């Protein structure tokens, strides 16, 4: 029997990143999936990114992940979100061709050195004592592995609901994994049940596009990946329509047939990506909800109505859709459905995503109570990296809350846990004015390079970007311009105050009305023009938000101070005076790595942290 | 670096110094009872005693076996004690010498001297009270009159904690709504419209905070009294009024204008509120003063100073004579400050043009015949009790709380000015964190030490 370094279970967005990272770090890696043809399938909408999620993907990309690159290979429509209301938290989003996305990622996996694909439904994690040593499949085939990354998505005891009808499935038309969840319970994992859902798909030939509001992509579109060389294009248009009172009435009348409201679904749903019936019930005062009609790809007639996922019976689904402007004659190609699945309480994990119960066993993606391709992909990368580092007997790789969105997400999951499917938001990120898309490469690529995930050429490109950035910031700071009629005329056209004494370019750029492009126009400094959009934004944001960014760096220093008070992994919390038994138990169970993490565990009081700090200082003085 | 840890046993004399009926020595920590065992001689060994029981006996020096004093020993076993640890309290005869002798042997037997406020600090750390309640204990032990005592008690019962929690919830709602705008796609126009709406709500929250700050600033009058200056042109009867309010002939009163040269200051309680009354030479323009006028001129200068520093002004006018240029001068000097218009000499034929004050309230008195003085007193105290009472009752804040609220108000004001959602949010979130530090320990040793260092040892 071949012994692999890393066995990855699941070919979804988490499994892909995990297996690529491990293989690229030189580990003999096996990707086991129930169906090779379904690898990289986008189970829900054919889009990558979005607010908060775009940041995850750019970070993933900066560290050497595949999601952004693959998006650029299959994208049909690009849009930057939040550029107006919050430049510092703008997020990328791209529509992709669903089939192309899947095909290109499969190609990448198949060409990857050290990576082997294999069909198999894992039924058992093989363990020896407190260590995972391999897996067994439904046909009793055993695979031996030094480390195991489990990324099964919604497939654990998946149950699909359409109205009062329900049936076991991992995704519409695919079998669930029913034996593995039992095995996990037998191994001692605490499991829970969540619900997620997806809307119906529509036949584009029956949509009246003339009645819809068109939403073209950004011109020019900006590639998702820092490393994409080819010119990306907008090839398709998205559309916007709205629900109305009639739609809402139809939904209300159908609520008694909704498994969600009839009590058939037991799992907790995604509060932030609710089904349309959830929206109607919870936001009763809204008279309409926005729906994006998104193309499924270049060579298909199917469209995806974003914002209207439901578990209502099929006849109500159709009636509801046909009440919407532009969809009066719509035919559906696939029904909407809700799916319940098992997850494992993520507080059972270390920040490396290794389980506390078994060494060398890692969990990534939806099994950790998250929702979304981007969240899954980011976890996959971290799990894959750490599994590979374990094989190589190297130090673990952990991103902190002040390093990356990825760090925030994983810290939230393993420290606080979640009682609903976890979705990334910018508001979860304390230092979001610093952790931005435009600087993800400057922040993280050196780390990816050190891990061996970033080729030398890419790393050099980042170093060059950093140099150019410093150069331009210096130029802005040091160049003074004196008032003259030409400059003041320009300022007048920009609707900003005229100058009556010399000012630096930095001071001018700080004004909300003035862009970097305007600075170039005022100075005529052609040699300072920027072709790299991420660098352009980087400079504009860092000048315009300087006061706040500086404040945040100070906050980070304070944050790191307490983060750096390490808790020895041998510490017996029972001997710490001043802690209640409940808190002692919590700390023993979750074993925080440092005082900062301990502080974030729900129910751990400031007084307890103080007691712990006093104790840690005392023992530090002793030894 | 902190000296203490929770394994320590601490001791201190809990009662005030000086001769008294009894003195109490407090011990807290794991060794409290074993120390009592070594020092106490009575019918029962302290370690055998039930929790919350009192025992008569003697305290002896364990080495010389000499009796120090006859005492009552109270035994309190964890966890239902003040600090949450085992505790013993020794009530001895009220002599500093005896009490300090007992403390000395306790410390020799294995306790250490408690730092100021350490007993209460342990109580906070044992999660038995939050920090505002601890501060209330401090205020309670220092309370000088009924109202400060009442506000401290309110705080101890968690009123401040409630106020902060309420404010925090309001802020959280606002933050959540702006975050929502940032996290979900809507058209740019809708976003801006919604954002402005929310910002208007922030303004109401800030107005409420500012009101609480103002009330609390008014509360200082409860503690230290109101500085009230009596002003008016010469010979309107300022000194007569001063004497009437004091209910004694303190100032010299004559018919001659300019009798009062220096300012006089006396303290009087009016309707339970302390007023520091200041009688002044009054206001008047003296051009090129001669020798006799020179003294008066200095007095007038002093009146001007008092006008600047006083909390409250009684502006006195003569109801029996027509309005003069000097009256106008007086009114101009007080109209933008907290004041009351007093029309004196109502016993005579009125010649004063009252319309001059327009809708402003006036109080009619005759200082000479003691008419309307009670009405004046009521008007004076009312303008303060109203300010102090306000919406939050006696929500008394100490300097630390007040400072936090002021900073919070500033942050909200900054948020209102921001064009971008995420920078407005930085301010609001910082404000929320700041607010959290009112009641939580925030793991910040400095805040803790600042608070507890104000305690007397043994509390």
Contacts between the chains, C-beta under 8 A, distances in Angstrom:
chain1	res1	chain2	res2	distance
A	51	B	182	7.3
A	51	B	183	5.3
A	51	B	184	7.2
A	51	B	185	7.2
A	52	B	183	6.7
A	81	B	185	6.0
A	82	B	182	6.7
A	84	B	188	4.7
A	84	B	191	7.7
A	85	B	181	6.9
A	85	B	182	6.6
A	85	B	188	6.6
A	85	B	191	4.9
A	85	B	192	7.4
A	85	B	195	7.4
A	85	B	420	7.1
A	85	B	421	5.2
A	86	B	182	5.6
A	86	B	420	5.4
A	86	B	421	4.9
A	86	B	422	4.2
A	87	B	420	6.9
A	88	B	420	7.3
A	88	B	422	5.4
A	88	B	423	7.8
A	89	B	182	6.2
A	89	B	422	5.1
A	272	B	183	7.8
A	290	B	185	7.6
A	290	B	186	7.4
A	425	B	179	7.5
A	425	B	183	5.2
A	426	B	179	7.9
A	426	B	182	6.3
A	426	B	183	6.4
A	426	B	422	7.8
A	427	B	179	4.1
A	427	B	182	7.0
A	427	B	183	6.2
A	427	B	425	7.9
A	432	B	422	6.9
A	433	B	422	6.5
A	433	B	423	7.8
A	433	B	426	6.9
A	512	B	419	5.9
A	545	B	423	6.9
A	548	B	423	5.5
A	548	B	426	5.4
A	551	B	426	7.2
A	552	B	426	7.5
A	562	B	443	6.5
A	577	B	5	6.9
A	577	B	6	3.4
A	577	B	7	6.0
A	578	B	6	4.6
A	578	B	125	5.4
A	578	B	126	6.8
A	580	B	127	6.8
A	595	B	443	7.7
A	599	B	443	6.7
A	605	B	127	6.0
A	606	B	440	4.6
A	606	B	441	4.0
A	606	B	442	6.1
A	606	B	443	5.8
A	607	B	124	6.5
A	607	B	125	5.0
A	607	B	126	7.5
A	607	B	127	5.1
A	607	B	441	5.8
A	608	B	127	7.8
A	609	B	441	7.7
A	609	B	443	4.9
A	610	B	125	6.2
A	610	B	441	5.4
A	610	B	443	5.8
A	610	B	445	7.8
A	610	B	448	7.5
A	611	B	6	6.8
A	611	B	125	5.9
A	613	B	443	6.4
A	613	B	445	8.0
A	614	B	2	6.2
A	614	B	4	8.0
A	614	B	5	5.8
A	614	B	6	7.5
A	615	B	5	7.2
A	617	B	1	7.5
A	617	B	2	7.2
A	618	B	5	5.4
